[in-house]
Amino acid sequence: MNQAIPRALKVLALAAALAAASSASAQSAGSWLATLGINKITPKVDSGDVSAPALPHTKADVNSDTKPRLAFAYMLTDHVSAELDLGLPYKHDLIGDGAIKGTGKVGSSEALPPTALLQYRFLAADARVRPYVGVGITYAYFQKETGSSQLTALLNTGGPGTTFKLDNKFAASFQLGGTVKINERWFADATVIKTYLKTKVHFSTGQTQDVKLDPVALSVSVGYKF
């Protein structure tokens, strides 16, 4: 009996230590989460027509691109977090569509879309699997727009090379994701972000074009809890 009490106390002390360690490693209030992975952005394009003078129904499509993604999240509470998504510029090729479908690449542009999100994470802070949803704002910054010889042939036949500029825009973003705990510090993360983005193209020849890009971003990452 006398020996059983010290053993029981040791077991209780060990259990308390494990509980404290588990709490410290949880995605709880005050924790910082950093994730690094691969992100693919696929625009879901709804293109308007290039304004006159241009061939009627001259439209455009946009190819996808994949780049590294870095994100930082801070746990405001055990369930609510704020996240900032960063990364390298994505390079997207613009492809002829509508009346000029099949003409190939008409230009390219780089897009840098930093995104700030407010998230709600389900289940307990120390759960092995934690799904989450988020809502936020994306700032789409476009740079290095380059027109091809095909674009010049379409809009300025026989003239100097046609260039264009895309308007930078703020847009609403919605997120669905989840994390899976690997150990006390490391976790895997997967997320999809839908952004509702509409912009305008300004061509050096004077024409304009409204384009809904509405990209979907799909990423898988490895994360670390500080």
Secondary structure, DSSP 8 states (H G I E B T S, - for coil): -TTHHHHHHHHHHHHHHHHHHHHHHSS-TT-EEEEEEEEEEE---EE----SSS-TTEEEEE--EEEEEEEEEEESSSSEEEEEEEE--EEEEEEEEETTTTS-EEEEEEEE--EEEEEEE-S-TT-SEEEEEEEEEEEEEEEEEEE-HHHHHHHSTTSS---EEE--EEEEEEEEEEEEE-SSSEEEEEEEEEEE-EEEEEETTS-EEEEE---EEEEEEEEEE-
